[in-house]
Amino acid sequence: MADMASKSASASMFSVQLICRNCRDDIPHIIEDFSSGELVCGDCGLVLGDRIIDVRSEWRTFADSEGDDPSRVGSAGNPLLDGNQLDTVISRTGGSSELTKYLSRAQKKTSDEPAVQLEGFQTISNISSANDIAKSVENIAKQLYKKAIKEQLLRKRDHDAAIAVCMLYAFRIDGASRTFREICKMTRVKMQEMVRVHKLLRDKFSVDTTSTTSKDLIERLCSKLDLGNDVRKAADSLNATAMELPDISGKNPTTIASACIYMAAINAGCRKSTKDIAHVSGVAETTIRQTYKTLYAHIQQPQA
């Protein structure tokens, strides 16, 4: 009786109830046969409806593991790429025939996406992966590079340097500025070439190209050197003093930050040599020592 009551309750949930016109049972036994598209009475076999719509998932799975596999159309589309992104790429390997090479060249000429743009995206992804760069910075760099390609701002020999400049701009847009020297180290692009392309692109992109300050660098350099918060605060205080000195304020921000960190580390009793700081900051040891001596001489002077 309990089973009968539960079936009756579940049947009353629907506004329209389908029953077999032969059996006329209040609790019909209706079977949905999706293979034939029919509704069949399970008691007498009468076909009650045909061409029914299969509302189950439309994909098939061939996975080794059990359970449903909802991945049937690949990964999500890439907003950085145009087109339907389902093209087949004709490879040009060393053992390819002349026909394959010809087809590969023809495909690149007619492709919606310039091959150089795809190669640039891959290069940016590789640099980001190797240097643990945030995904937000990587995506911004790709957007900037795509704009440079679309607007034909680059010559053939400019692309490596353009990738470096786009990475520089992406860091600044994301609020995590990096110096030219740091970007050159990441991308292995010469400073002269990067500066030249920077001058070419800086007016085309609405990016704040203001130089990174020494205060911005102190926290990051202290983190790389495993220095504590006390040393960072002391270096910030020394930096404020250094920026008031005409002999120091005009120097490279990385040089000022390195000298302030060196002095703060000495005062805190931390064993960080100029060699350690130079390895992280990229500033020559002699330059750090000279700036440190200038700052030290000013601090030791009796204040009026």
C-alpha positions in Angstrom: 0.0 0.0 0.0 2.9 2.3 0.8 4.3 1.8 -2.7 1.0 2.4 -4.3 0.6 5.7 -2.4 4.1 6.9 -3.3 3.5 6.1 -7.0 0.1 8.0 -6.9 1.7 11.0 -5.2 4.6 11.1 -7.7 2.1 10.8 -10.6 -0.1 13.7 -9.3 2.9 16.0 -9.5 2.5 16.3 -13.3 -0.3 18.4 -14.8 -0.9 15.9 -17.6 -1.0 12.1 -16.8 -0.6 9.6 -19.6 -2.4 6.3 -19.1 -2.8 3.2 -21.3 -6.2 3.3 -23.1 -6.3 -0.6 -22.9 -5.3 -1.1 -19.3 -6.7 2.2 -18.0 -4.7 1.7 -14.8 -4.5 4.8 -12.6 -0.8 4.1 -12.0 0.4 3.3 -15.5 3.6 1.4 -16.3 4.9 3.5 -19.2 8.3 2.8 -20.8 10.2 5.4 -22.8 12.1 3.5 -25.5 14.7 6.0 -26.8 16.2 3.6 -29.3 12.9 3.6 -31.3 11.6 6.9 -30.1 8.4 5.4 -28.7 6.3 5.4 -25.5 5.2 1.8 -24.7 2.8 0.4 -22.1 4.9 -2.0 -20.0 1.9 -4.2 -19.2 0.2 -4.7 -22.6 2.8 -3.4 -25.1 0.6 -0.8 -26.7 2.5 2.0 -28.4 1.2 5.2 -26.9 3.4 7.7 -28.7 6.1 7.8 -31.3 8.9 10.2 -32.3 9.5 11.3 -28.8 12.4 13.7 -28.1 15.4 12.3 -26.2 16.1 14.8 -23.4 19.2 13.0 -22.2 22.8 14.3 -22.8 23.7 14.1 -26.5 27.3 13.3 -26.1 29.0 9.9 -26.0 31.9 9.0 -23.9 34.7 6.6 -24.7 36.7 7.2 -21.5 38.3 4.3 -19.7 36.9 5.3 -16.3 33.2 4.9 -15.5 30.8 7.8 -15.3 29.7 10.5 -17.7 32.3 12.5 -19.6 30.8 16.0 -20.4 33.9 17.1 -22.4 32.8 16.7 -26.0 33.9 19.9 -27.8 37.4 20.6 -26.4 38.5 23.5 -24.2 36.8 26.9 -24.1 37.5 29.4 -26.9 40.4 31.7 -26.6 39.2 35.4 -26.7 42.6 36.5 -27.9 42.2 34.6 -31.2 39.8 35.4 -34.0 37.9 32.8 -36.1 36.3 29.5 -35.1 39.6 28.1 -33.7 38.9 24.7 -35.1 41.3 24.9 -38.0 43.8 22.1 -38.9 47.4 23.2 -39.0 49.5 21.8 -41.8 52.9 21.0 -40.3 56.3 21.8 -41.9 58.8 19.4 -40.5 62.2 18.4 -41.9 60.9 15.3 -43.6 57.9 17.0 -45.3 57.4 16.7 -49.0 57.4 19.6 -51.4 53.6 19.4 -51.6 53.2 19.6 -47.8 55.5 22.6 -47.7 53.6 24.3 -50.4 50.3 23.6 -48.7 51.7 24.9 -45.4 52.8 28.2 -47.0 49.4 28.6 -48.7 47.5 28.0 -45.4 49.6 30.6 -43.6 48.7 33.2 -46.4 45.0 32.5 -46.1 44.8 31.9 -42.3 42.7 34.2 -40.2 45.4 34.4 -37.6 48.9 35.6 -38.6 51.4 32.9 -37.8 53.7 35.5 -36.2 50.9 36.4 -33.8 50.4 32.8 -32.7 54.2 32.4 -32.3 54.2 35.6 -30.2 51.5 34.3 -27.9 53.4 31.0 -27.4 56.6 33.0 -26.6 54.7 35.1 -24.0 53.2 32.0 -22.5 56.7 30.3 -22.2 58.2 33.4 -20.6 55.3 33.6 -18.1 55.6 30.0 -17.2 59.4 30.1 -16.8 59.2 33.2 -14.5 56.0 32.4 -12.5 54.3 35.5 -14.0 50.6 36.0 -13.1 48.0 35.0 -15.7 46.6 38.5 -15.7 49.9 40.0 -16.7 50.3 37.3 -19.4 46.9 38.1 -20.9 47.5 41.8 -20.9 50.8 41.3 -22.7 49.0 39.2 -25.4 46.4 41.8 -25.9 49.0 44.5 -26.4 51.0 42.3 -28.8 47.9 41.5 -30.8 47.1 45.2 -31.1 50.7 45.9 -32.3 50.2 43.2 -35.0 46.8 44.3 -36.1 47.8 47.9 -36.5 51.0 46.9 -38.3 53.3 48.8 -35.9 56.2 46.3 -36.1 58.8 45.3 -38.6 59.9 41.7 -38.9 63.0 42.2 -36.8 61.1 44.0 -34.0 59.0 41.1 -32.7 61.2 39.8 -30.0 61.8 43.3 -28.6 58.1 44.0 -29.0 57.2 41.0 -26.8 59.6 42.4 -24.1 58.0 45.8 -24.3 54.5 44.4 -24.1 55.6 42.4 -21.0 56.9 45.7 -19.5 53.7 47.5 -20.2 51.6 44.6 -18.9 53.4 44.6 -15.6 52.8 48.4 -15.2 49.1 48.1 -16.2 48.7 45.3 -13.6 50.3 47.4 -10.9 53.4 45.3 -10.6 56.1 47.4 -12.3 59.3 45.8 -13.5 62.5 47.6 -14.7 63.9 47.4 -18.2 66.8 45.3 -16.9 64.4 42.8 -15.3 62.4 42.4 -18.5 65.6 42.0 -20.5 66.7 39.2 -18.2 63.3 37.5 -18.5 63.1 37.7 -22.3 66.8 37.7 -23.2 66.4 40.7 -25.4 69.1 43.3 -25.6 68.5 46.6 -23.8 69.2 48.7 -26.9 66.6 46.9 -29.0 64.0 47.0 -26.2 64.5 50.8 -25.7 64.2 51.4 -29.5 60.9 49.5 -29.8 59.7 51.1 -26.5 60.1 54.6 -28.2 58.2 53.3 -31.2 55.2 51.9 -29.2 54.9 54.2 -26.2 52.8 56.8 -28.1 50.6 54.1 -29.6 49.5 52.5 -26.3 47.8 54.5 -23.5 50.2 53.1 -20.9 51.8 55.1 -18.1 55.5 54.7 -18.9 56.8 56.5 -15.9 59.9 55.0 -14.6 59.7 52.6 -11.6 60.7 54.3 -8.4 63.3 53.0 -5.9 60.5 52.7 -3.3 58.7 50.3 -5.7 61.8 48.1 -6.0 62.7 47.8 -2.3 59.9 45.4 -1.3 60.5 43.1 -4.2 64.3 43.0 -3.8 64.0 42.4 -0.1 61.7 39.5 -0.8 64.2 38.0 -3.3 67.0 38.4 -0.7 64.9 36.8 2.1 65.1 39.9 4.3 62.6 40.6 7.0 60.1 43.4 7.4 62.3 45.4 9.7 65.0 45.6 7.0 62.5 46.7 4.4 61.1 49.4 6.7 64.7 50.7 7.4 65.4 50.6 3.7 62.3 52.7 3.0 63.4 55.2 5.5 66.9 55.4 4.0 65.4 55.8 0.5 63.4 58.8 1.7 66.6 60.4 2.9 68.5 59.4 -0.3 65.9 61.1 -2.5 66.7 64.4 -0.9 70.3 64.2 -1.8 71.3 65.8 -5.1 74.2 63.3 -5.5 71.9 60.3 -5.2 68.4 61.3 -6.3 69.4 61.4 -10.0 70.8 57.9 -10.0 69.1 54.8 -11.4 66.2 53.7 -9.1 67.6 50.2 -8.9 71.0 51.5 -7.7 69.3 53.6 -5.0 67.2 50.7 -3.8 70.2 48.4 -3.7 72.3 50.8 -1.7 69.5 51.4 0.8 68.9 47.7 1.3 72.7 47.1 1.7 72.9 49.8 4.5 69.7 48.5 6.1 71.0 44.9 6.1 74.3 46.0 7.7 72.5 47.9 10.5 70.2 44.9 11.1 73.2 42.5 11.3 72.1 40.6 8.2 74.9 38.9 6.2 74.1 40.2 2.8 77.1 41.2 0.7 77.1 43.6 -2.3 77.6 40.4 -4.4 74.3 39.0 -3.1 72.4 42.2 -3.8 74.1 42.7 -7.2 73.1 39.2 -8.3 69.4 40.0 -7.5 69.2 43.6 -8.7 71.6 43.5 -11.6 73.6 46.6 -10.4 77.4 46.4 -10.3 79.0 45.9 -6.9 81.2 49.0 -7.3 78.1 51.1 -8.1 76.3 49.9 -5.0 79.4 50.6 -2.8 79.8 54.1 -4.2 76.2 55.0 -3.6 76.3 53.5 -0.1 79.4 55.5 0.8 77.7 58.7 -0.4 74.6 58.0 1.7 76.6 56.9 4.7 78.7 60.1 4.6 75.5 62.2 4.6 74.0 60.3 7.5 77.2 60.6 9.6 77.3 64.4 9.2 76.1 66.2 12.3 72.7 67.8 11.6 72.5 71.6 12.1 
